[in-house]
Amino acid sequence: MIEFENPQLPAVFREAVTIVQSEEEEEQRNIAMTFCTEFLQSPSIETILTKSELRAQLMEWTQDKNPIIRRLSLRGLGSVVLQPEKVQSLRAQLPAIMDVFCDRDGWRVMGAMHQAGDIINLLDGEGLGSISQDMAVSLRPFIDDERGSVRSAAILLLGNMVSSVKDPEKPSVQQEMIHCLLPLLLHLEDQDESVTLRCKLTLFRCAVFLRWAHLKMLFRSMAWDGSSQLLKCAWKCLVDAEQPEPHPQIPVPGLRVPGKLTDNNQTFCSPVHW
């Protein structure tokens, strides 16, 4: 981005904004919007709009009918020029974007998923906050979508989302990710190569998030093994992760039960499983 100050930039910026707001050809609007986001870092822009006005304009453009305008406006909101407000501004876009997941138009659904992925990247590790669980729930049905391109986009977004989850949200997201494991495992043998590749990446991210053991073994299997062998390896990791740790035998002083192992007048009782 342009970070230096130049007295001519405000005039160019005004012209670019005018074109974006007009009904010009979409190609011209896209070019003008690219210049708008390029100029955001320049101190000269503050002579035209305050940060709050600039943020309001970018928020308005996130609702534009043109998907390129929408994506570029999100990039603008993610600019460091809007720190620290950018986290709140970006997260505020997600509910409306996730509503589009239910649209029947596959292109609109994929566009919304790409927008959500852009927001995750622009948040620079800040995470999605409490909406992470809702996103996991919303994406789960799309893992089995009949449209390969939608499956692929949903699986990629799911992996990006789980990699961004912060500690406060982990307990609520964990159960949802466990529910996603079976369809992810099944799609390791998907006929669409982009789906299988993204499925491997997302499955590995889930394994890291869920703290599976044998991550090195899982990675090697993903890199070298065929789908059938990988499925066996992933299933073994899942089974090992679900094995409960053995409960320690708890000494109960003063309690004598015939037939039980005792030591120093203490009886060791196995825990009761309900």
C-alpha positions in Angstrom: 0.0 0.0 0.0 1.0 3.6 -0.5 2.3 4.9 2.8 3.8 8.2 1.8 2.2 11.6 1.8 1.4 13.4 -1.5 -0.7 16.5 -2.1 -2.2 15.0 -5.3 -3.5 11.8 -3.7 -6.6 13.3 -2.1 -7.9 14.4 -5.6 -7.2 11.0 -7.0 -8.9 9.3 -4.0 -12.0 11.5 -4.5 -12.2 10.5 -8.1 -11.8 6.8 -7.3 -14.6 7.0 -4.7 -16.8 8.8 -7.2 -16.3 6.0 -9.7 -17.0 3.2 -7.2 -20.2 4.9 -6.1 -21.3 5.5 -9.7 -23.0 3.1 -12.2 -20.0 2.9 -14.3 -18.9 -0.4 -15.9 -17.9 -3.0 -13.3 -14.4 -3.2 -14.6 -13.9 0.5 -14.0 -15.4 0.2 -10.5 -13.1 -2.6 -9.7 -10.1 -0.7 -10.7 -11.2 2.4 -8.8 -11.8 0.3 -5.7 -8.4 -1.2 -5.9 -6.9 2.3 -5.9 -9.1 3.2 -2.9 -7.7 0.4 -0.8 -4.2 1.2 -2.0 -4.5 4.8 -0.8 -5.7 3.9 2.7 -2.3 4.0 4.3 -1.4 7.5 3.1 -1.6 10.3 5.6 -3.0 12.5 2.9 -6.3 10.6 3.0 -7.1 12.0 6.4 -7.5 15.4 4.9 -10.6 14.0 3.1 -12.3 11.6 5.5 -12.0 10.9 9.2 -11.4 7.3 10.2 -15.0 6.9 11.3 -16.2 8.2 7.9 -13.8 6.0 6.1 -15.0 3.0 8.1 -18.6 3.8 7.4 -17.9 4.0 3.7 -16.1 0.7 3.6 -18.9 -0.9 5.6 -21.4 0.3 3.1 -19.3 -1.2 0.2 -19.3 -4.6 2.0 -22.9 -4.8 0.9 -22.2 -4.0 -2.8 -23.6 -6.3 -5.4 -20.2 -6.7 -7.0 -18.2 -9.5 -5.1 -14.8 -7.8 -6.0 -16.0 -4.6 -4.4 -17.1 -6.5 -1.3 -13.8 -8.4 -0.9 -11.7 -5.2 -1.5 -13.8 -3.3 1.1 -13.1 -6.1 3.6 -9.4 -5.8 2.9 -9.7 -2.0 3.5 -11.4 -2.7 6.9 -8.5 -5.0 7.7 -6.0 -2.2 7.1 -3.8 -1.3 10.0 -5.0 2.3 9.5 -8.2 1.3 11.3 -6.6 -0.4 14.3 -7.8 -1.2 16.9 -11.3 -0.9 15.6 -10.7 -3.3 12.7 -11.4 -6.4 14.8 -14.9 -5.3 15.8 -15.6 -4.0 12.3 -14.6 -7.2 10.6 -16.4 -9.5 13.1 -19.5 -7.5 12.6 -19.6 -8.5 9.0 -19.9 -12.3 9.7 -23.6 -12.8 10.6 -24.8 -11.3 7.3 -22.1 -13.2 5.4 -23.1 -16.5 7.1 -26.8 -15.9 6.2 -25.8 -16.2 2.5 -24.6 -19.8 3.2 -28.3 -20.7 2.9 -28.7 -19.2 -0.6 -29.6 -21.7 -3.3 -27.1 -20.1 -5.7 -23.8 -22.0 -5.4 -21.7 -19.1 -6.6 -23.2 -16.8 -3.9 -22.5 -19.4 -1.3 -18.9 -19.8 -2.3 -18.5 -16.0 -2.5 -19.8 -15.7 1.1 -17.4 -18.5 2.2 -14.5 -16.7 0.5 -15.5 -13.5 2.2 -15.5 -15.2 5.6 -12.1 -16.7 4.9 -10.8 -13.2 4.0 -12.0 -11.9 7.3 -10.2 -14.7 9.2 -7.0 -13.7 7.4 -7.5 -10.0 7.9 -8.0 -10.5 11.7 -4.3 -11.4 11.9 -4.7 -14.1 14.5 -7.3 -12.3 16.6 -9.9 -15.0 16.0 -13.6 -14.9 15.3 -14.8 -14.7 18.9 -18.0 -16.3 20.0 -19.3 -16.8 16.4 -16.8 -19.6 15.8 -19.2 -22.2 17.1 -22.1 -20.9 14.9 -19.8 -21.0 11.9 -18.8 -24.6 12.6 -22.5 -25.6 12.9 -23.3 -23.7 9.7 -20.5 -25.3 7.7 -21.0 -28.9 8.7 -23.9 -29.7 6.3 -21.8 -28.3 3.4 -19.1 -30.9 3.8 -21.5 -33.3 2.1 -22.9 -30.8 -0.4 -23.6 -32.3 -3.8 -21.6 -29.5 -5.5 -17.9 -30.2 -5.4 -16.9 -26.6 -5.5 -19.1 -25.8 -2.5 -17.8 -28.8 -0.6 -14.3 -27.7 -1.2 -14.9 -24.1 -0.1 -16.7 -25.2 3.0 -14.0 -27.6 4.1 -11.3 -25.0 3.5 -13.2 -22.4 5.5 -13.8 -24.9 8.3 -10.0 -25.5 8.5 -9.2 -21.8 8.5 -11.8 -21.2 11.2 -10.6 -24.0 13.6 -7.0 -22.7 13.2 -8.1 -19.3 14.4 -10.0 -20.4 17.5 -8.7 -18.8 20.7 -8.7 -20.5 24.2 -12.0 -18.9 25.5 -13.9 -20.4 22.5 -12.3 -23.8 22.4 -14.7 -25.7 24.7 -17.8 -24.6 22.7 -16.1 -25.3 19.3 -14.6 -28.6 20.3 -17.8 -30.7 20.2 -18.8 -29.2 16.9 -15.5 -30.2 15.4 -15.8 -33.7 16.7 -19.2 -33.9 14.8 -17.3 -32.8 11.6 -14.7 -35.6 11.9 -16.7 -38.4 10.3 -17.8 -36.6 7.1 -14.2 -35.3 6.8 -12.9 -38.9 7.1 -15.3 -40.1 4.5 -14.4 -37.4 2.0 -10.8 -38.4 2.1 -11.9 -40.6 -0.8 -13.9 -37.9 -2.6 -13.8 -38.0 -6.4 -13.0 -34.3 -6.5 -9.2 -33.8 -6.0 -9.6 -30.3 -4.6 -12.0 -31.7 -1.9 -9.6 -34.5 -0.9 -6.6 -32.1 -0.7 -8.5 -29.5 1.4 -10.0 -32.3 3.5 -6.5 -33.5 4.4 -5.4 -30.0 5.4 -8.6 -29.4 7.5 -8.4 -32.8 9.1 -4.8 -32.2 10.2 -5.9 -28.8 11.6 -8.7 -30.5 13.5 -6.1 -33.0 14.9 -3.9 -30.2 16.1 -6.9 -28.4 17.6 -8.1 -31.6 19.4 -4.6 -32.4 20.5 -4.4 -35.8 18.9 -1.3 -37.9 19.5 0.7 -39.3 16.5 0.6 -36.0 14.5 3.8 -36.9 12.7 2.5 -40.3 11.7 -0.7 -38.7 10.5 1.2 -36.1 8.4 3.4 -38.8 6.8 0.3 -40.8 5.9 -1.3 -37.7 4.4 1.8 -37.0 2.4 2.6 -40.5 1.1 -0.2 -42.9 1.6 -3.3 -43.6 -0.6 -6.7 -42.7 0.6 -7.5 -46.1 2.0 -4.3 -46.3 4.1 -4.7 -42.7 5.2 -8.3 -43.4 6.3 -7.0 -46.3 8.5 -4.3 -44.1 10.0 -6.7 -41.2 10.7 -9.2 -43.7 12.2 -6.5 -45.1 14.5 -5.6 -41.6 15.6 -9.3 -40.9 16.3 -9.8 -44.1 18.3 -6.6 -43.5 20.3 -7.8 -40.0 21.1 -11.2 -41.3 22.3 -9.7 -43.9 24.7 -10.3 -42.7 28.2 -7.3 -42.5 30.5 -7.2 -45.2 33.1 -8.6 -44.0 36.4 -6.1 -44.2 39.3 -7.2 -46.5 42.1 -8.2 -44.4 45.0 -7.3 -45.5 48.6 -10.2 -45.2 51.0 -8.8 -45.1 54.6 -10.7 -47.2 57.1 -12.9 -49.0 54.6 -12.4 -52.8 54.6 -14.1 -54.9 51.9 -13.6 -58.6 51.9 -11.9 -59.9 48.7 -10.5 -56.5 47.8 -6.8 -55.7 47.6 -5.7 -53.9 50.8 -2.5 -52.3 51.9 -1.8 -50.7 55.2 -5.5 -51.0 56.2 -6.5 -49.2 53.0 -8.9 -50.6 50.5 -8.4 -49.8 46.8 -11.7 -49.4 45.0 -12.2 -49.2 41.3 -14.2 -46.2 40.2 -17.9 -46.8 39.4 -18.8 -46.2 35.7 -22.4 -45.0 35.3 
